[in-house]
């Protein structure tokens, strides 16, 4: 009767003769060894441990085949060891092949499931060999194994916690290989999940291992789930209008490679600091791996753009100053500039220089940001506004309460003269459509003018009355003492009442 080893029985070698079985064992040993050598030389990522285990297993099977081994009594031990080693190697090769096919398109990720499956299958083979070939009673072994497992589990709580945390991470898949993640204070690119820890490569190309239990407990940030936002703060001069700063920074970011156009960059006016207005700048990236390079490009580009636009990045400083009007030639130039601006108003155009100079002390130069309301319909008003730059829109309240756009005004338009001269409430809302600079001229300045030059009130009343012909609806609603009063007389009486002027002699 032919002697067959457990491995030969498992592989169905019963149909082969003794010499043929030896030949097949020798061929398989050579084949597994050659495959391992070739893979090693080509530096493939496929593990060669399983191939070498198969070769060693068949080598032991070859030793268990001769009659001398049977006569000396060590053939069963060699045959059993051959089945255990070859089975372990075969399982290793199969699982490694399946893993390589499954992860062909991405980097190696985790070996926990593969290792657990390999150990389980190898344990089954080992117990079958002990039971079938060596007739071991496995009942006491299984009972003692349970006791040992309980003791070992109690002693290795932390290690087992890392193993089960690793299994949880692999099942929940909070990240994939190659993702950039942050856990606690650690940031890096994921390499894989092991039994004890998850491996990361940091920005400094350091190999970092974080215990699985630590990752499972801490908040985990995955920067590779899609578009990632990055932000920083910058302090800029108080002299630069915030809306203008917003437009300059956004335009600069749009020209930086790597900054996404959708969603667009955002700039927020965030804080009035001691020496600068602080802005929060937020932009979006498609690849977190480029975050530092893009941040450098953004910061560098902003320096040049802000310098070209004349927007200062101030040093930390504290300035104690006292506001004062320009003196000397600068003050005279500023006064001439304001007088030229005032002559843009039609009812001020005929005034002499000495008369206009009485209005200059009551002038204020104001800046409004886009969207700000300058005057509101129904409010009381005691000043008029002259547009120096920008665009403002005139709005009126509809019957349902909505604001309806009437028209846009640009330089050298003005508004608010009716509330100034007559004391009536504002008859429209005026809002800045863009950043705008306006000259505000208050009622006190006109009081001084009319006090020193009473005749100017009549001249202005006639000009303003002509302008009021465009507003028949307003005049129709205005109260009149009698039907014979002309618009000019009605307006002049209003002005006398507001400015406390004496009636003409």
Wavefront OBJ file of the C-alpha trace (Angstrom):
o trace
v 0.000 0.000 0.000
v 1.374 3.375 -1.005
v 2.253 5.869 1.753
v 0.676 9.275 1.203
v 1.466 12.367 3.250
v -1.374 14.659 4.435
v -0.330 17.265 1.849
v -0.385 14.726 -0.966
v -3.836 13.542 0.109
v -5.081 17.138 0.188
v -3.709 17.788 -3.326
v -5.059 14.495 -4.762
v -1.696 12.852 -5.435
v -3.172 9.372 -4.791
v -3.246 8.674 -8.531
v 0.504 9.219 -8.839
v 3.237 6.739 -8.127
v 5.947 7.296 -5.507
v 8.514 8.544 -8.031
v 5.986 10.801 -9.678
v 5.037 12.339 -6.308
v 8.698 13.042 -5.570
v 9.084 14.635 -9.007
v 6.021 16.839 -8.516
v 7.266 17.938 -5.091
v 10.640 18.844 -6.552
v 9.029 20.788 -9.430
v 6.793 22.718 -7.039
v 9.734 23.555 -4.761
v 11.674 24.881 -7.752
v 8.656 26.800 -9.094
v 7.825 28.574 -5.812
v 11.507 29.392 -5.180
v 12.023 30.733 -8.711
v 8.866 32.874 -8.468
v 10.087 34.381 -5.192
v 13.512 35.152 -6.687
v 12.030 36.793 -9.811
v 9.622 38.939 -7.784
v 12.480 39.971 -5.514
v 14.670 40.978 -8.455
v 11.910 42.986 -10.105
v 11.182 44.739 -6.800
v 7.460 44.067 -7.086
v 5.244 44.939 -4.133
v 3.812 41.390 -4.054
v 5.005 39.646 -0.828
v 7.272 36.610 -1.338
v 6.798 35.172 2.184
v 3.927 32.959 1.055
v 5.885 31.594 -1.896
v 8.839 30.694 0.312
v 6.535 29.040 2.868
v 5.039 26.891 0.084
v 8.524 25.897 -1.071
v 9.562 24.944 2.475
v 6.332 23.021 2.969
v 6.875 20.917 -0.139
v 10.485 20.389 0.935
v 9.248 18.830 4.187
v 6.751 16.801 2.166
v 9.622 15.529 0.071
v 11.448 14.450 3.245
v 8.390 12.533 4.477
v 8.040 10.483 1.300
v 11.054 8.063 1.411
v 10.604 4.641 3.011
v 13.449 5.386 5.428
v 11.463 8.248 6.903
v 8.541 5.917 7.432
v 10.674 3.271 9.061
v 12.352 5.796 11.395
v 8.981 7.166 12.494
v 9.471 10.853 11.718
v 7.498 10.784 8.433
v 4.180 11.721 10.145
v 5.815 14.734 11.799
v 7.419 15.877 8.554
v 4.198 15.300 6.644
v 2.122 17.213 9.182
v 4.590 20.091 9.222
v 4.585 20.081 5.419
v 0.793 20.497 5.331
v 0.865 23.269 7.940
v 3.656 25.246 6.193
v 2.365 24.720 2.658
v -1.199 25.556 3.760
v -0.050 28.728 5.461
v 1.965 29.736 2.415
v -0.891 28.940 0.019
v -3.371 30.988 2.088
v -0.860 33.866 2.201
v -0.388 33.785 -1.588
v -4.128 33.654 -2.319
v -5.020 36.497 0.061
v -2.101 38.625 -1.183
v -3.240 38.060 -4.782
v -6.840 39.022 -3.965
v -5.598 42.110 -2.083
v -3.355 43.122 -5.005
v -6.252 42.804 -7.482
v -8.691 44.669 -5.213
v -6.258 47.546 -4.631
v -4.710 47.706 -8.064
v -5.820 51.321 -8.591
v -4.785 52.677 -5.194
v -2.121 52.381 -2.551
v -2.042 49.601 0.000
v -4.444 50.426 2.787
v -5.000 47.908 5.584
v -3.960 44.319 6.304
v -6.060 43.698 9.404
v -8.849 41.679 7.760
v -6.406 39.799 5.579
v -4.208 38.937 8.550
v -7.164 37.839 10.682
v -8.499 35.630 7.900
v -5.067 34.130 7.284
v -4.543 33.320 10.974
v -8.038 31.821 11.255
v -7.623 29.567 8.216
v -4.135 28.530 9.274
v -5.437 27.727 12.767
v -8.123 25.500 11.241
v -5.482 23.636 9.199
v -3.260 23.261 12.260
v -6.091 21.788 14.373
v -7.091 19.406 11.570
v -3.515 18.141 11.320
v -3.295 17.669 15.079
v -6.639 15.857 15.142
v -6.298 13.681 12.045
v -2.583 12.894 11.881
v -1.485 13.043 15.485
v -4.822 12.097 17.133
v -4.682 14.951 19.631
v -7.772 15.500 21.786
v -8.612 19.140 21.100
v -11.189 19.532 23.903
v -8.655 20.314 26.681
v -6.719 22.482 24.253
v -9.795 24.561 23.376
v -10.740 24.891 27.049
v -7.263 26.042 28.037
v -7.176 28.330 25.024
v -10.291 30.105 26.270
v -8.726 30.619 29.691
v -5.473 31.835 28.192
v -7.402 34.174 25.869
v -9.212 35.720 28.846
v -5.943 36.272 30.738
v -4.154 37.633 27.687
v -7.128 39.869 26.820
v -7.099 41.384 30.299
v -3.334 41.941 30.152
v -3.391 43.383 26.628
v -6.413 45.667 26.825
v -4.659 48.566 25.121
v -3.330 46.416 22.273
v -6.714 44.761 21.743
v -8.317 48.213 21.829
v -6.027 49.292 19.006
v -6.900 46.167 17.008
v -10.656 46.627 17.329
v -10.331 50.361 16.698
v -8.424 49.508 13.526
v -11.240 47.163 12.469
v -13.766 49.920 13.157
v -11.795 52.411 11.064
v -11.546 49.940 8.202
v -15.282 49.210 8.291
v -16.414 52.848 8.594
v -13.821 54.086 6.045
v -13.415 57.677 7.291
v -10.408 58.001 4.961
v -8.740 56.291 2.023
v -5.031 55.790 1.329
v -3.492 59.032 0.155
v -6.005 61.242 2.003
v -4.750 64.154 4.071
v -6.189 63.921 7.584
v -5.841 65.659 10.927
v -6.177 63.827 14.237
v -5.459 65.880 17.328
v -2.346 67.917 16.545
v -1.136 65.539 13.834
v -1.566 66.181 10.101
v -0.388 63.825 7.387
v -1.160 61.681 4.356
v -2.601 58.254 5.192
v -0.453 55.255 4.313
v -2.452 52.431 5.890
v -4.049 50.918 8.969
v -2.081 48.303 10.871
v -2.852 46.130 13.864
v -1.662 48.715 16.357
v -1.579 52.043 14.562
v -2.386 54.059 11.464
v 0.623 55.226 9.458
v 0.881 58.804 8.159
v 3.510 60.717 6.200
v 3.765 64.303 7.458
v 4.535 67.413 5.416
v 8.135 67.106 6.598
v 8.217 63.569 5.106
v 8.292 62.023 8.580
v 6.800 58.590 9.106
v 4.216 58.919 11.876
v 2.261 56.154 13.587
v -0.852 57.095 15.595
v -2.463 54.408 17.793
v -5.790 53.330 16.301
v -7.591 53.831 19.605
v -6.409 57.459 19.703
v -7.758 58.158 16.206
v -11.055 56.458 17.059
v -11.514 58.694 20.129
v -10.391 62.048 18.716
v -12.185 64.219 16.189
v -10.927 63.352 12.707
v -10.697 65.903 9.903
v -10.401 64.612 6.335
v -9.079 67.271 3.965
v -9.512 65.093 0.875
v -13.303 64.818 0.832
v -13.596 67.571 -1.818
v -12.906 71.301 -1.923
v -11.062 72.504 1.155
v -11.170 76.024 2.549
v -8.109 77.867 3.801
v -8.067 81.247 5.485
v -5.824 83.806 7.135
v -6.110 87.301 8.584
v -4.356 90.464 7.474
v -4.262 93.960 8.974
v -4.600 96.893 6.563
v -4.682 100.663 6.898
v -7.724 102.480 8.250
v -7.393 104.894 5.322
v -8.434 102.205 2.799
v -12.240 101.824 2.427
v -13.261 98.259 3.376
v -15.315 97.622 0.236
v -12.375 98.700 -1.904
v -10.115 96.372 0.097
v -12.566 93.507 -0.495
v -12.501 94.012 -4.256
v -8.692 94.310 -4.401
v -8.069 91.133 -2.376
v -10.662 89.089 -4.283
v -9.192 90.201 -7.604
v -5.698 89.261 -6.414
v -6.850 85.789 -5.305
v -8.508 85.105 -8.636
v -5.110 85.398 -10.307
v -3.320 82.892 -8.023
v -2.962 79.390 -9.578
v -4.538 76.736 -7.379
v -7.198 79.009 -5.849
v -10.617 77.830 -7.042
v -12.925 80.269 -8.786
v -15.989 78.327 -7.601
v -16.773 78.894 -4.802
v -15.267 82.375 -5.068
v -12.874 83.811 -2.474
v -14.437 85.701 0.437
v -13.172 88.660 2.455
v -14.690 89.749 5.779
v -14.066 92.984 7.666
v -13.404 91.355 11.002
v -11.886 93.600 13.666
v -10.905 97.204 14.377
v -7.483 96.633 15.909
v -5.174 99.234 17.457
v -3.244 100.097 14.303
v -5.160 98.385 11.467
v -8.452 96.958 10.314
v -8.162 93.181 10.366
v -9.688 91.226 7.481
v -10.418 87.503 7.300
v -9.579 86.099 3.878
v -11.003 82.712 2.854
v -10.320 80.815 -0.366
v -10.794 77.266 -1.611
v -8.375 74.575 -2.778
v -8.882 71.474 -4.875
v -5.901 69.626 -3.378
v -4.921 70.026 0.276
v -1.445 68.726 -0.510
v -0.800 72.100 -2.220
v -2.084 74.157 0.733
v 1.297 75.512 1.868
v 2.506 76.316 -1.647
v -0.753 78.107 -2.492
v -0.693 79.990 0.814
v 2.788 81.232 -0.066
v 1.598 82.297 -3.536
v -1.417 84.107 -2.060
v 0.622 85.982 0.560
v 3.292 86.932 -1.992
v 0.767 88.109 -4.584
v -1.114 90.209 -2.015
v 2.036 92.113 -1.055
v 2.591 93.281 -4.631
v -1.092 94.018 -5.320
v -1.544 96.024 -2.111
v 1.638 97.975 -2.817
v 0.423 98.833 -6.341
v -2.996 99.905 -5.041
v -1.476 102.104 -2.331
v -3.044 100.104 0.529
v -0.692 100.107 3.507
v 0.060 97.093 5.694
v 0.801 99.113 8.860
v 3.306 98.247 11.547
v 1.895 97.920 15.072
v 1.703 101.511 16.299
v -0.341 103.973 18.314
v -0.753 107.542 17.087
v -2.136 110.358 19.243
v -3.332 113.152 16.994
v -5.568 116.176 17.159
v -7.778 116.913 14.204
v -7.084 120.289 12.650
v -8.005 122.030 9.441
v -5.322 122.255 6.764
v -3.151 125.317 7.228
v -1.335 127.655 4.896
v -1.371 126.994 1.158
v -2.814 123.514 1.711
v -5.771 125.024 3.565
v -6.358 127.574 0.825
v -6.224 124.881 -1.856
v -8.699 122.758 0.063
v -11.034 125.754 0.423
v -10.872 126.489 -3.315
v -11.578 122.831 -4.059
v -14.672 122.889 -1.844
v -15.902 126.137 -3.380
v -15.597 124.628 -6.852
v -17.597 121.614 -5.651
v -20.307 123.901 -4.226
v -20.632 125.734 -7.556
v -21.783 122.445 -9.093
v -25.120 123.087 -7.343
v -27.250 125.234 -9.601
v -28.731 127.485 -6.861
v -25.220 128.107 -5.455
v -23.579 128.802 -8.798
v -24.391 132.526 -8.755
v -22.884 133.229 -5.328
v -19.735 135.312 -5.044
v -16.546 133.939 -3.479
v -17.059 135.813 -0.204
v -20.560 134.342 0.023
v -19.383 130.780 -0.704
v -16.658 131.115 1.935
v -19.389 131.442 4.543
v -20.624 127.956 3.577
v -17.216 126.240 3.650
v -17.017 125.822 7.467
v -20.293 123.866 7.347
v -19.010 121.359 4.773
v -18.263 117.740 5.687
v -16.725 115.207 3.297
v -18.328 111.783 3.938
v -17.677 108.307 2.597
v -20.396 105.662 2.287
v -19.925 101.988 1.525
v -21.935 100.157 -1.112
v -25.370 99.289 0.265
v -25.412 101.948 2.990
v -28.431 104.242 3.257
v -27.559 107.942 3.116
v -31.029 109.329 3.838
v -34.308 107.516 4.485
v -37.757 108.476 3.307
v -39.777 110.065 6.097
v -36.788 111.060 8.232
v -36.157 114.641 9.246
v -33.251 116.307 7.471
v -31.246 119.499 7.771
v -28.561 119.046 5.097
v -28.054 118.495 1.379
v -25.539 116.181 -0.272
v -23.333 116.721 -3.330
v -21.891 113.622 -5.035
v -18.104 113.751 -5.518
v -17.607 110.139 -6.670
v -19.492 106.880 -6.927
v -23.110 106.036 -7.735
v -26.161 106.431 -5.501
v -29.707 105.300 -6.196
v -32.981 107.013 -5.369
v -35.702 104.731 -3.976
v -39.338 105.389 -3.154
v -41.701 103.336 -1.021
v -44.473 101.584 -2.962
v -47.976 101.006 -1.591
v -46.999 97.538 -0.390
v -43.947 98.867 1.453
v -41.354 97.716 -1.090
v -38.620 100.123 -2.145
v -38.868 100.882 -5.868
v -35.810 102.052 -7.807
v -36.400 105.510 -9.310
v -33.067 106.562 -10.767
v -29.285 106.577 -10.271
v -27.301 109.708 -9.480
v -23.640 110.406 -10.190
v -21.328 113.419 -9.970
v -22.239 116.344 -9.991
v -25.801 115.538 -8.884
v -27.073 116.609 -5.459
v -30.102 115.819 -3.313
v -31.720 116.782 -0.008
v -32.198 120.486 -0.690
v -35.972 120.396 -0.032
v -35.577 119.024 3.487
v -32.765 121.528 4.091
v -34.636 124.595 2.907
v -38.235 123.829 3.883
v -37.866 121.640 6.978
v -40.034 118.932 5.408
v -39.205 115.267 5.869
v -37.146 113.393 3.317
v -39.339 112.445 0.364
v -37.167 109.519 -0.860
v -34.566 107.048 0.293
v -31.086 107.438 -1.161
v -28.654 104.523 -0.944
v -25.067 104.062 -2.156
v -24.839 101.557 -5.022
v -21.040 101.698 -4.975
v -18.572 103.182 -2.546
v -19.331 106.886 -2.728
v -17.842 110.133 -1.446
v -20.259 112.994 -0.764
v -20.150 116.578 0.476
v -22.701 117.322 3.188
v -23.759 120.936 3.622
v -25.707 121.675 6.820
v -28.371 124.205 7.713
v -26.119 126.172 10.072
v -23.908 127.189 7.160
v -26.906 128.664 5.286
v -28.060 130.446 8.423
v -24.706 132.250 8.501
v -24.969 133.052 4.791
v -28.504 134.424 5.012
v -27.617 136.435 8.110
v -24.804 138.274 6.312
v -26.379 138.322 2.821
v -30.175 138.225 3.123
v -30.652 138.794 -0.590
v -29.200 135.371 -1.390
v -32.278 133.697 0.110
v -34.499 135.210 -2.617
v -32.044 134.264 -5.357
v -31.842 130.654 -4.139
v -35.614 130.448 -3.703
v -36.203 131.321 -7.351
v -33.704 128.731 -8.619
v -34.996 125.999 -6.356
v -38.571 126.805 -7.373
v -37.661 126.199 -11.004
v -36.268 122.826 -10.064
v -39.458 122.034 -8.195
v -41.431 122.136 -11.423
v -40.141 118.614 -11.996
v -41.845 117.515 -8.783
v -45.442 118.513 -9.298
v -46.709 115.613 -7.221
v -44.773 116.860 -4.189
v -45.986 120.419 -4.600
v -49.572 119.288 -5.044
v -49.391 117.670 -1.610
v -47.771 120.728 -0.014
v -50.173 123.034 1.936
v -50.901 126.494 0.495
v -52.490 129.417 2.320
v -54.156 130.660 -0.845
v -54.237 129.714 -4.515
v -52.513 132.884 -5.731
v -49.198 132.156 -4.029
v -46.455 131.299 -6.529
v -44.026 128.466 -6.053
v -41.177 130.915 -5.441
v -43.124 132.836 -2.789
v -44.247 129.611 -1.111
v -40.686 128.324 -0.984
v -39.296 131.668 0.219
v -41.784 131.774 3.065
v -40.786 128.239 3.998
v -37.134 129.262 4.033
v -37.896 132.346 6.162
v -39.646 130.166 8.683
v -36.858 127.596 8.784
v -33.988 130.083 8.930
v -35.828 132.733 10.999
v -35.389 135.396 8.341
v -37.024 138.817 8.580
v -39.737 139.567 5.984
v -38.729 141.950 3.186
v -39.312 145.651 3.802
l 1 2 3 4 5 6 7 8 9 10 11 12 13 14 15 16 17 18 19 20 21 22 23 24 25 26 27 28 29 30 31 32 33 34 35 36 37 38 39 40 41 42 43 44 45 46 47 48 49 50 51 52 53 54 55 56 57 58 59 60 61 62 63 64 65 66 67 68 69 70 71 72 73 74 75 76 77 78 79 80 81 82 83 84 85 86 87 88 89 90 91 92 93 94 95 96 97 98 99 100 101 102 103 104 105 106 107 108 109 110 111 112 113 114 115 116 117 118 119 120 121 122 123 124 125 126 127 128 129 130 131 132 133 134 135 136 137 138 139 140 141 142 143 144 145 146 147 148 149 150 151 152 153 154 155 156 157 158 159 160 161 162 163 164 165 166 167 168 169 170 171 172 173 174 175 176 177 178 179 180 181 182 183 184 185 186 187 188 189 190 191 192 193 194 195 196 197 198 199 200 201 202 203 204 205 206 207 208 209 210 211 212 213 214 215 216 217 218 219 220 221 222 223 224 225 226 227 228 229 230 231 232 233 234 235 236 237 238 239 240 241 242 243 244 245 246 247 248 249 250 251 252 253 254 255 256 257 258 259 260 261 262 263 264 265 266 267 268 269 270 271 272 273 274 275 276 277 278 279 280 281 282 283 284 285 286 287 288 289 290 291 292 293 294 295 296 297 298 299 300 301 302 303 304 305 306 307 308 309 310 311 312 313 314 315 316 317 318 319 320 321 322 323 324 325 326 327 328 329 330 331 332 333 334 335 336 337 338 339 340 341 342 343 344 345 346 347 348 349 350 351 352 353 354 355 356 357 358 359 360 361 362 363 364 365 366 367 368 369 370 371 372 373 374 375 376 377 378 379 380 381 382 383 384 385 386 387 388 389 390 391 392 393 394 395 396 397 398 399 400 401 402 403 404 405 406 407 408 409 410 411 412 413 414 415 416 417 418 419 420 421 422 423 424 425 426 427 428 429 430 431 432 433 434 435 436 437 438 439 440 441 442 443 444 445 446 447 448 449 450 451 452 453 454 455 456 457 458 459 460 461 462 463 464 465 466 467 468 469 470 471 472 473 474 475 476 477 478 479 480 481 482 483 484 485 486 487 488 489 490 491 492 493 494 495 496 497 498 499 500 501 502 503 504 505
